[in-house]
Amino acid sequence: MNTTDASKWLVWNDHETGNTMKMTKIFVFLLLLLPISLWAQKDNQQKLAQTGMKFLAASPDPRAAGLGDAISALEGGAEMMFYNPAGMANMGGKLSASFGQMAWIADINYNLAGVAFKAGNIGTFGVSVMNVDYGEIQATVRANNDRGYLDLPNSIHPVAMSVGLSYARSLSDRFAIGGSVKRVTQDLGSAATQFDKTLGDYVYESYKQTVMAYDFGVLYKTGFKSLQFAFNARNFAKEIKYEEETFQLPLSMRMGISMDLLDFSALGSDHNLLLSVDAEHPRDFPEVLKVGTEYSFRNLLSLRAGYAFPSDQQGLTFGGGVQLKRGDRKVQADYSYTQFGIFNAVQRIGIKIGL
């Protein structure tokens, strides 16, 4: 590296050098400190089964999943409400809509939809919905027989839903913030709790809980090429109680970094090679490092691969997308395939519309 190149690395913008370098150093320090410090705690703390409503921790968007869920430091449209809401502050166009479906393990199906619109300098507003269908389960009750239970004539159909309102805004050309308020409901159905001899039937009790949850995030553009940093936290909420047990939602905190590795090449704008990395600190399982790459050709065709580690069952994720543009209008279709060990592979499909 010659003197000129070195100076570009140290001084990115003459009139903003101090602030830029200071913010960048803070983000780099925190990004490195988080996985190192938390990894050191791994042997001293077992975090298992400490949360409920785990559907909130799933990654339903196919592009995000194709990147190994390393999406915190990326920009996008309505789909960013399910990850880091600050990422939709600078979305292209005035309107973004995202729809998707995920075939999860054990025949569990996720459906999501989100719509975001940009209100000029006021900011970007969005509405999101995620629904989970767990299928049907045969209802039973404990009994003193060889099987230890009796089948009841009815079945249980557990469902879950999250409905959110989001807001994001760019405070400057480099710094954006965002947040979401979500109404989260999980309905485990009605269970037979005791037999009423007077009625000659079982007494049923509904197991349904609703709670408000909150997400927030920030996104920072360093000004050096396409290098970006981000921090976001998801699923802040009060404790919930079923019977005698209380639990919390799957709170997680993430720091992310992303950059187009071809910023330094002479290939031009036709080719992009994105690298994105997230360090996640969840409440209920060991810390995870998520890495994803995306190659794009003329912003029309994209190929993706991602991996999260450590992981017991989840393996590599592969995906791709096709985007069609006509003026300010664009339509994008995405798909991802995730290896899942002894379980069936998880597949996701999605469509995004921008106006």
Secondary structure by P-SEA (a helix, b strand, c coil): ccaaaaaaaacccccaaaaaaaaaaaaaaaaaaaaaaaaaaccccccccccccccccccccaaaaaacccccccccccccccccccccccccccbbbbbbcccccccbbbbbbbbbbbcccccccbbbbbbbbccbbbbbbbcccccccccccbbbbbbbbccbbbbbbcccccccccccccbbbbbcccccccccccccbbbbbbbbbbbbbbbbbbbbbcccccccccccccccccccccccccccccccccccccccccccccccccbbbbbbbbbbbbccccbbbbbbbbbbccccccccccccccccccccccccbbbbbcccbbbbbbbbbbbbccccbbbbbbbbbcc
